Amino acid sequence: MLFKSTVSALALTALAAGTAAARDNIQIAGSSTVLPYAAIVAEAFGENFDFPTPVVESGGSGAGRKKLCEGVGENTIDIANSSSRIKQSDIDLCASNGVTEIMEVRIGYDGIVFASDINGPAYAFSPADWHAALAAQVAKDGALADNTNKVWSDVRADLPGEEILAFVPGTKHGTREVFDEKVIIAGCEENGTFELHMAANGGDKKAAEKACMALRTDGVSIDIDGDYTETLARVDANKNGIGVFGLSFYQNNTDKLQVATMGGVEPSVESIASGEYPVSRPLFFYVKNAHLDVIPGMQEYIEFFVSDEIAGPDGPLAAYGLVSDPELAKTQEMVANRVPMGVLN
């Protein structure tokens, strides 16, 4: 499979002020989780349509959305891939730079999994375990205390006695937002630390959540700013390490990794589709509508991406690990009508 990471020389023709400039390739950036899906679609699009293969780059969800919001024109991207939903602050930034219509396209669902070396011990986690292992402060004897847990069995007696070492997505990744919300904050609530943070912050929920998300800085929790291949390399070099991955990446590396259960549920396409697995998230890309009639093939690419043949349960994205969206038909209609998103609820 071809993954393009650089943009070839473009022949650009300036159009009227405030509109995009014509060029040969659709330009896409953003989430490393969405990257392999977008690369599959881009390659298939180039093979099946009389348009150049779109250029797909990574860089993280937040960075991709920021690029999308830089403005309208030849030096700005057309589409931002994202493993977390766009924020109102992104929409406001776009508007301030003249990007006034953005279309939100949900492509399906993925799960966040916790995987370790295939030859190491098996793990069965809960969100509370992860908070107790990685949080800067935890509940101890009814009060907040600095986290001194060294091995997983310190967290819960029936977990393996391996040193705690976690490779988690860096803050620029959409995966980190979901990790913070559905694992760290959820775990903070489960193990009683949240109530102590609430009391310490005068009942301010946002401040308590922020305190819950503060992770240790003693080398136990390591942010990974690259993509999942870097996380895999870290686990390979540190056999006791546990990495946070997307389901599809794990499924394509089962010769190297074993996956932990979360809340007693093993992550799979089936458990995510049913909603049984607790740490799943929708995947998106965001479209700059002002470029739709200017960049050759852009509308066709978007419609191709969300077609039944590509994003449906029997398509190549599902075969790679994407959980097909049960409301795909609604997305197809929205894309056909180029419906921009409004203010977030």
C-alpha positions in Angstrom: 0.0 0.0 0.0 1.3 3.4 -0.9 1.5 6.1 1.8 2.4 9.5 0.4 3.9 12.0 2.9 5.1 14.7 0.6 3.3 16.9 -1.9 4.5 17.0 -5.4 5.0 20.3 -7.2 1.6 21.8 -7.9 0.5 24.0 -10.8 -1.6 26.6 -9.1 -4.0 29.0 -10.7 -5.2 31.9 -8.6 -8.9 32.4 -8.6 -11.1 35.1 -7.2 -10.2 36.5 -3.8 -11.5 34.5 -0.9 -11.6 31.2 -2.8 -9.2 28.3 -3.0 -6.7 28.0 -5.8 -6.9 25.1 -8.3 -4.3 22.4 -7.9 -3.9 18.8 -8.9 -4.1 16.9 -5.6 -6.5 16.8 -2.7 -4.5 17.5 0.5 -5.3 15.8 3.7 -3.7 15.9 7.2 -4.4 14.9 10.7 -5.1 11.8 12.8 -2.6 8.9 12.8 -5.6 6.7 13.7 -7.5 7.7 10.6 -4.4 7.7 8.4 -4.4 4.1 7.3 -8.1 4.2 6.4 -7.6 7.4 4.5 -4.6 5.9 2.7 -6.6 2.9 1.7 -9.4 5.1 0.2 -6.9 7.5 -1.4 -5.1 4.7 -3.2 -8.4 3.1 -4.3 -9.7 6.5 -5.5 -6.6 7.1 -7.6 -6.9 3.7 -9.2 -10.7 4.0 -10.0 -11.1 7.7 -10.9 -9.6 10.0 -13.4 -8.2 12.2 -10.6 -4.7 12.1 -9.0 -4.3 10.1 -5.8 -5.0 12.3 -2.8 -2.0 13.2 -0.6 -2.5 12.0 3.0 -0.3 13.1 5.8 -0.4 12.5 9.6 0.6 14.8 12.4 -2.3 14.4 14.9 -5.9 15.3 15.1 -5.4 18.7 16.7 -2.7 19.7 14.3 -4.8 18.6 11.3 -7.8 20.6 12.5 -5.5 23.6 13.1 -4.2 23.3 9.5 -7.7 23.1 8.2 -8.5 26.4 9.9 -5.5 28.3 8.6 -7.7 29.8 5.8 -8.9 29.2 2.3 -6.5 29.0 -0.6 -3.7 27.2 -2.3 -1.5 26.8 0.8 -4.1 25.3 3.0 -5.3 21.7 3.3 -8.7 20.5 2.1 -9.6 17.8 4.7 -8.6 17.2 8.3 -8.7 13.6 9.6 -9.6 13.4 13.3 -10.0 10.6 15.9 -11.8 13.0 18.2 -14.7 15.4 17.5 -13.8 19.0 16.5 -14.0 21.6 19.2 -15.9 24.8 19.2 -12.6 26.6 19.6 -11.5 25.0 16.3 -14.7 26.2 14.6 -14.2 29.7 15.9 -10.6 29.7 14.7 -11.7 28.6 11.3 -14.3 31.4 11.1 -11.8 34.0 12.1 -9.6 32.9 9.2 -12.5 32.9 6.6 -13.3 29.1 6.8 -17.0 29.6 7.3 -18.4 26.2 6.2 -17.1 22.9 7.6 -18.7 19.6 6.9 -18.3 16.9 9.5 -18.1 13.4 8.1 -18.2 10.4 10.5 -16.6 7.4 8.9 -17.2 4.7 11.6 -15.9 3.7 15.0 -12.7 2.4 16.5 -11.6 1.2 20.0 -8.7 2.2 22.2 -6.9 -0.9 23.3 -4.2 -1.6 25.9 -1.6 -4.0 24.5 1.7 -5.5 25.8 4.4 -7.8 24.5 2.9 -11.1 23.2 5.3 -13.2 25.4 4.5 -11.3 28.7 1.8 -11.8 31.3 -1.9 -11.2 30.4 -3.8 -8.2 31.9 -7.4 -7.6 32.8 -7.9 -3.9 33.5 -10.6 -1.5 34.6 -10.4 2.3 34.1 -9.8 2.6 37.9 -6.6 0.5 37.6 -5.2 2.9 35.0 -6.0 6.0 37.0 -4.5 4.4 40.1 -1.3 3.5 38.1 -0.7 6.7 36.3 -2.4 9.6 38.1 -0.2 12.1 39.9 -2.4 11.9 43.0 -4.6 9.0 44.2 -6.9 8.4 47.1 -5.2 6.9 50.2 -6.9 6.5 53.6 -9.6 8.9 52.5 -7.2 11.7 51.4 -5.3 12.7 48.3 -1.7 11.4 48.3 1.1 11.4 45.8 1.1 8.2 43.7 3.8 5.8 44.8 2.6 2.6 43.1 5.6 0.8 41.5 4.1 -2.4 40.1 0.7 -3.3 38.8 0.0 -5.6 41.8 0.4 -2.4 44.0 -2.7 -1.1 42.1 -4.7 -4.4 42.4 -3.4 -7.5 44.1 -4.4 -9.9 41.4 -2.6 -8.0 38.6 0.9 -9.1 37.5 3.8 -7.9 39.6 5.3 -6.1 36.6 6.8 -2.6 36.9 4.3 0.0 35.7 5.4 1.6 32.4 2.8 3.0 30.1 3.2 4.5 26.6 0.2 6.8 26.1 -0.7 9.1 23.2 0.7 12.7 23.5 -1.7 15.6 24.0 -1.9 16.6 20.4 -3.5 13.2 19.4 -7.2 12.7 19.3 -6.7 9.4 21.0 -5.4 11.2 24.1 -8.7 13.1 24.5 -10.6 9.8 24.5 -8.1 8.2 26.8 -8.4 11.0 29.3 -12.2 11.0 29.2 -13.1 7.3 29.1 -10.1 5.9 31.0 -8.5 8.4 33.3 -11.5 10.5 34.4 -13.8 7.4 34.4 -11.2 5.6 36.6 -10.9 8.6 38.8 -14.6 8.5 39.4 -14.6 4.7 39.9 -11.9 4.6 42.6 -13.2 7.6 44.7 -10.4 10.1 43.8 -12.8 12.4 41.9 -14.8 13.1 45.0 -11.6 14.2 46.9 -10.6 16.4 43.9 -14.1 17.9 44.0 -13.8 18.7 47.7 -10.3 20.2 47.2 -11.5 22.4 44.4 -14.7 23.7 46.0 -17.0 21.6 44.0 -15.7 22.8 40.7 -16.2 19.8 38.3 -13.9 21.0 35.6 -11.1 21.7 38.0 -11.6 18.2 39.5 -11.5 16.6 36.1 -8.3 18.5 35.3 -6.8 17.3 38.5 -7.8 13.7 37.7 -6.0 14.0 34.3 -2.7 15.1 35.8 -0.4 12.2 35.3 2.8 11.2 37.0 6.1 12.8 35.8 8.5 10.2 37.3 8.9 8.2 34.1 6.0 5.8 34.7 3.8 7.4 32.1 5.4 8.4 28.8 3.8 10.5 26.2 4.2 9.3 22.6 4.0 12.2 20.1 4.5 9.9 17.1 2.1 7.4 15.6 1.4 3.9 16.8 4.5 2.5 15.2 6.5 4.5 17.7 4.4 3.1 20.5 5.0 -0.4 19.2 8.8 0.2 19.1 8.7 1.4 22.7 6.9 -1.8 23.8 9.3 -3.9 21.8 12.2 -2.3 23.6 10.6 -2.3 27.0 9.0 -5.8 27.4 7.1 -4.8 30.6 5.6 -1.7 28.9 2.0 -1.4 28.0 1.0 0.7 25.0 -2.3 2.5 24.1 -3.2 1.7 20.5 -6.2 1.8 18.1 -8.0 -1.5 17.6 -7.1 -1.8 13.9 -3.4 -1.2 14.6 -3.4 -4.0 17.2 -5.3 -6.3 14.9 -2.6 -5.9 12.3 0.2 -6.6 14.9 -1.2 -9.6 16.8 2.1 -11.4 16.1 3.8 -8.9 18.4 1.1 -7.8 20.9 -1.5 -9.3 23.2 -4.5 -7.2 24.2 -5.9 -6.6 27.7 -9.6 -6.8 28.6 -11.2 -3.6 29.9 -14.0 -3.9 32.3 -14.1 -7.7 31.6 -14.6 -7.1 27.8 -12.1 -8.0 25.1 -11.9 -5.4 22.4 -13.1 -6.5 19.0 -15.2 -5.2 16.1 -18.2 -7.0 17.6 -17.8 -5.7 21.1 -17.3 -2.2 19.8 -20.2 -2.3 17.4 -22.5 -3.6 20.2 -21.3 -0.8 22.6 -20.1 -3.5 25.1 -16.5 -2.5 25.0 -16.2 0.7 27.1 -13.4 2.5 25.4 -14.5 3.2 21.8 -14.8 6.4 19.8 -16.2 7.7 16.5 -13.7 8.7 13.8 -14.2 11.7 11.6 -12.8 13.9 8.8 -13.6 17.5 8.4 -14.1 19.1 5.0 -13.5 22.7 3.9 -16.6 23.3 1.8 -15.1 26.3 0.1 -12.7 23.9 -1.8 -15.3 21.5 -3.0 -15.9 23.0 -6.4 -12.3 24.1 -6.8 -10.1 21.0 -6.1 -10.6 18.4 -8.8 -12.3 15.2 -7.5 -12.8 16.4 -3.9 -16.6 15.8 -3.8 -16.1 12.5 -5.6 -13.5 11.4 -3.1 -15.7 12.2 -0.1 -18.7 10.4 -1.6 -16.4 7.4 -2.5 -15.0 7.3 1.1 -18.5 6.9 2.7 -19.9 4.6 0.1 -21.3 1.2 1.1 -18.5 -0.4 -1.0 -15.8 1.3 1.0 -17.1 2.2 4.5 -19.8 -0.5 4.7 -19.5 -3.6 6.8 -18.2 -5.6 3.9 -15.8 -3.0 2.6 -12.0 -2.8 2.8 -12.1 -0.4 5.8 -14.0 -2.9 7.8 -11.5 -5.6 6.7 -8.7 -3.4 8.1 -10.5 -2.9 11.5 -13.0 0.0 11.2 -16.4 -0.7 12.8 -18.9 0.4 10.2 -21.3 3.2 11.2 -24.9 1.9 11.5 -26.0 5.4 10.4 -23.8 5.5 7.3 -26.8 6.2 5.0 -27.4 9.5 6.8 -23.8 10.4 6.4 -24.0 9.7 2.6 -27.1 11.9 2.3 -25.4 14.7 4.2 -22.3 14.5 2.0 -24.3 14.5 -1.2 -26.1 17.7 0.0 -22.8 19.2 1.3 -24.4 20.1 4.7 -22.1 22.2 6.9 -22.0 21.7 10.6 -23.5 24.3 12.9 -22.5 25.4 16.4 -21.7 22.5 18.7 -24.2 21.5 21.4 
